Amino acid sequence: MEPEICCCAEAVSKVNDAADLLDFLRIDVEFEPVCDREETKCSKNVMRKHRNWERRLEAKKSKRKEEKERKKLSRQNKGATEPQLSKRVIKAITKERLEEAREAGLRLCVDLSMTDCLSAKEISRLASQIRRLYGCNKKALRPFHIFLTELNEDSLLYKECVRMNDGFLNYLIDVTEESWFHLFPSENVIYLTPDASEALEYIEEDKVYILGGLVDETIQKKISYTRAKELGVRTARLPIDKYMVKRPNPKNFHSKILAINQVFEILLTFRDTKDWTKALAAGIPPGKGYMVASAASTDIINPPEEL
């Protein structure tokens, strides 16, 4: 009988110990510190914002997915009515157009006689701009006949073109060490320079358009204009003043000096559209501080934010 009493006593003792432990661990909500309640409230706000953010993220993902499906369906519908050309066929068509341009296309020459004025960094930038210019010409329905004049094989620019521009040696253009002045009759030449007094109104198919091979950050001014005047050829500038206005900006920066690939893109676009507004808008980046006149009223209503 005594062992049973002992067992019961031990069981009761263990139950009491467990009860004491639970009382010790129990958290009384009534005496919860105020800071804990504030932290709980903050945590709820954070969780609510996080849930809202997740919902917006899911909505954006869903919208992107729908847009992707819509574009895919549009391509499929277009493919059903138009034959899809392989890369090989597109490459062959592009090559044919460029070869035809070399036979009878509108001539455009990049005058590379002034590279002595450029630093090594500017030379690299010019090589990059030549690549972009050629890329624009490849995509054009009516490409130009491109000349790079006074480009010597032992020059830094030539080496940079080979190094930076994949396939440069196979470009369908004319590269020569001769001067454009000896290649074309001076009466057929129009040297494009931002310092010219005459604005270019239209493109003449029988003329040769010359671009000065300088980058748009060259410190020295009027280099190409001075060279053209010394050689006695006609000069012209893009009609930026007629079709564009200055765009307000925090730095009050406005420049009409463009990279050669930007000028070329403008000429390509104008040749196809006969619209200077579209052409200038396509080639002049916003960072130059100009915009087409038709966009001026919209810009006044929605002024640019300061950086």
C-alpha positions in Angstrom: 0.0 0.0 0.0 2.8 2.4 0.8 4.4 2.2 -2.6 1.1 3.2 -4.2 0.9 6.3 -2.0 4.5 7.2 -2.9 3.7 7.0 -6.6 0.6 9.2 -6.2 2.6 11.7 -4.3 5.3 11.9 -6.9 2.7 12.3 -9.7 1.0 15.1 -7.8 4.4 16.8 -7.3 5.2 16.6 -11.0 1.8 18.1 -11.9 2.4 21.0 -9.5 5.9 21.6 -10.9 4.5 21.6 -14.4 1.8 24.1 -13.4 4.4 26.4 -11.8 6.5 26.3 -14.9 3.5 27.2 -17.1 2.7 30.1 -14.8 6.2 31.2 -15.0 6.2 31.2 -18.8 2.8 32.6 -19.2 2.7 36.1 -20.8 0.1 38.4 -19.3 -1.3 40.6 -22.1 -2.6 43.1 -19.7 0.9 44.0 -18.6 2.5 43.9 -22.0 4.8 47.0 -22.4 3.5 49.9 -24.6 6.6 49.6 -26.8 5.7 46.0 -27.6 2.2 47.1 -28.7 3.7 49.8 -30.9 6.1 47.3 -32.5 3.2 45.0 -33.1 1.3 47.8 -34.8 4.4 48.7 -36.9 4.8 45.1 -37.9 1.2 45.0 -39.1 1.7 48.1 -41.2 4.9 46.6 -42.7 3.0 43.4 -43.5 0.1 45.3 -45.0 2.5 47.3 -47.2 4.3 44.1 -48.2 1.1 42.5 -49.2 0.1 45.5 -51.3 3.5 45.5 -52.9 3.2 41.8 -53.7 -0.3 42.4 -55.3 1.1 45.2 -57.4 4.0 43.0 -58.5 1.7 40.2 -59.4 -0.4 42.7 -61.4 2.6 43.9 -63.3 3.8 40.4 -64.0 0.3 39.5 -65.3 0.2 42.6 -67.5 3.6 41.8 -68.9 2.6 38.3 -69.6 -0.6 39.5 -71.4 1.5 42.0 -73.4 3.9 39.2 -74.4 1.1 36.9 -75.5 -0.5 39.8 -77.5 2.8 40.5 -79.3 3.3 36.8 -79.9 -0.2 36.5 -81.4 0.4 39.6 -83.5 3.6 38.0 -84.9 1.8 34.8 -85.6 -1.0 36.6 -87.5 1.6 38.6 -89.4 3.5 35.5 -90.2 0.3 33.9 -91.6 0.0 36.7 -94.2 3.7 37.5 -94.8 6.4 35.1 -95.6 9.1 34.8 -92.9 12.6 35.4 -94.2 15.5 33.5 -92.8 18.6 35.3 -91.6 20.5 34.0 -94.6 18.0 35.5 -97.0 17.9 38.8 -95.1 21.7 38.9 -95.2 21.7 38.3 -98.9 19.1 41.1 -99.5 21.1 43.5 -97.4 24.3 42.7 -99.3 22.5 43.2 -102.6 21.2 46.6 -101.6 24.6 47.8 -100.3 26.3 46.6 -103.6 23.7 48.5 -105.6 24.3 51.6 -103.5 28.0 51.3 -104.3 27.1 51.3 -108.0 24.6 54.1 -108.2 23.6 55.2 -104.7 23.7 58.7 -103.1 27.2 59.4 -102.1 28.2 60.3 -98.5 31.8 60.7 -97.4 33.3 60.9 -94.0 36.4 63.2 -94.1 39.0 61.6 -91.8 41.7 64.1 -92.6 41.4 65.9 -89.2 42.0 63.0 -86.8 45.3 64.6 -85.7 43.1 66.9 -83.6 41.6 64.0 -81.7 42.8 62.3 -78.5 43.1 58.5 -78.3 39.8 58.4 -76.5 38.1 60.5 -79.2 39.6 58.2 -81.9 38.0 55.2 -80.2 34.7 57.1 -80.1 34.9 58.0 -83.7 35.5 54.3 -84.6 32.4 53.4 -82.7 30.4 56.1 -84.5 31.6 54.7 -87.8 30.2 51.3 -86.8 26.9 52.8 -85.9 26.8 54.8 -89.2 27.4 51.6 -91.1 24.7 49.8 -89.1 22.2 52.4 -90.0 23.1 52.1 -93.7 22.7 48.3 -93.6 19.1 48.6 -92.3 18.1 51.3 -94.8 15.8 50.4 -97.7 17.8 52.8 -99.8 21.3 52.8 -98.4 24.0 55.4 -99.3 27.3 54.8 -101.0 29.7 55.4 -98.1 33.3 56.6 -98.4 35.9 56.8 -95.7 38.6 59.1 -97.1 42.2 59.7 -95.9 42.1 56.6 -93.7 45.6 55.1 -93.6 46.1 51.5 -92.7 48.9 52.4 -90.2 46.7 55.0 -88.5 45.3 54.6 -85.0 41.8 55.1 -86.3 42.1 52.3 -88.8 43.5 50.0 -86.1 40.7 50.9 -83.7 38.1 50.3 -86.5 39.5 46.8 -87.0 39.7 46.1 -83.3 36.3 47.5 -82.2 34.1 46.9 -85.3 33.5 43.2 -86.0 33.8 42.6 -89.7 35.2 46.0 -90.5 37.4 44.7 -93.3 34.3 43.3 -95.0 32.2 46.5 -94.8 30.6 47.2 -98.1 32.0 50.7 -98.3 34.9 52.4 -100.0 37.9 53.0 -97.8 40.7 55.1 -99.3 43.8 57.1 -98.4 42.9 59.7 -101.0 41.2 63.0 -100.1 37.6 63.5 -101.1 38.8 66.7 -102.8 40.6 64.6 -105.4 37.8 62.1 -105.8 34.8 64.4 -106.5 34.3 67.6 -108.5 34.1 70.5 -106.0 30.9 71.8 -107.6 29.1 68.6 -106.6 30.2 68.7 -103.0 28.2 69.9 -100.0 30.1 69.9 -96.8 27.8 69.5 -93.8 28.9 71.6 -90.8 26.9 73.2 -87.9 28.8 76.5 -88.5 27.5 77.0 -92.1 25.2 80.0 -92.8 23.0 78.1 -95.3 20.5 75.6 -94.0 20.0 72.3 -96.0 16.5 72.3 -97.4 16.5 69.1 -99.5 18.8 66.3 -100.6 20.0 66.3 -104.1 20.8 62.8 -105.5 23.6 64.0 -107.7 25.5 65.7 -104.9 28.2 64.3 -102.6 27.6 65.0 -98.9 30.7 65.3 -96.7 30.7 64.8 -92.9 33.7 65.9 -90.9 35.3 63.0 -89.1 35.2 64.6 -85.7 33.5 63.5 -82.5 30.8 65.7 -81.0 32.9 66.5 -77.9 35.9 67.9 -79.8 37.0 71.1 -78.0 38.3 72.9 -81.1 35.5 74.7 -83.0 34.8 75.3 -86.7 37.5 72.8 -87.8 35.4 71.3 -90.6 33.9 74.6 -91.6 37.4 76.2 -91.9 38.6 73.2 -94.0 35.6 73.4 -96.4 36.1 77.1 -96.8 39.8 76.7 -97.5 38.9 74.3 -100.3 36.2 76.5 -101.7 33.3 74.1 -101.5 29.6 74.7 -100.6 28.7 74.3 -96.9 25.3 73.7 -95.3 23.9 72.9 -91.9 20.9 70.9 -90.7 17.8 73.1 -90.4 17.6 72.7 -86.6 16.6 76.3 -86.0 13.7 76.1 -88.4 12.1 72.9 -87.1 13.2 72.7 -83.5 13.2 74.8 -80.4 15.4 74.9 -77.3 14.2 72.5 -74.6 14.4 73.9 -71.0 16.7 72.0 -68.9 18.4 72.5 -65.5 21.9 73.0 -67.0 20.6 75.3 -69.8 22.6 73.2 -72.3 21.9 73.4 -76.0 24.2 72.0 -78.7 23.8 71.5 -82.5 27.1 69.6 -82.7 26.1 66.0 -83.5 28.0 62.7 -83.9 28.4 61.5 -87.5 26.1 58.6 -87.1 23.4 61.0 -85.8 23.7 63.3 -88.8 23.6 60.2 -91.1 20.4 58.9 -89.4 18.8 62.3 -90.0 19.8 62.3 -93.7 18.5 58.7 -94.1 15.2 59.5 -92.5 14.7 62.7 -94.5 15.5 61.0 -97.7 12.7 58.4 -97.0 10.1 60.7 -95.5 10.8 64.2 -97.0 9.9 65.5 -93.5 12.5 67.4 -91.6 10.5 67.3 -88.3 10.5 63.5 -88.3 14.1 63.3 -89.4 15.5 65.7 -86.8 13.4 64.0 -84.1 14.8 60.6 -85.1 18.4 61.7 -85.0 18.9 64.4 -82.3 18.9 62.9 -78.8 17.1 64.8 -76.0 20.4 65.4 -74.3 21.3 68.0 -77.0 18.7 70.3 -75.5 16.4 70.6 -78.6 12.9 69.3 -79.4 10.6 69.6 -82.3 8.4 72.7 -82.2 5.2 70.7 -82.0 6.3 69.2 -78.7 7.1 72.5 -77.1 3.5 73.2 -75.8 3.4 69.7 -74.2 6.8 70.3 -72.6 5.6 73.6 -71.1 2.6 71.8 -69.5 4.9 69.0 -68.3 8.3 70.6 -67.5 11.3 68.2 -67.1 12.2 67.3 -63.6 15.4 68.6 -62.2 18.1 66.0 -61.8 
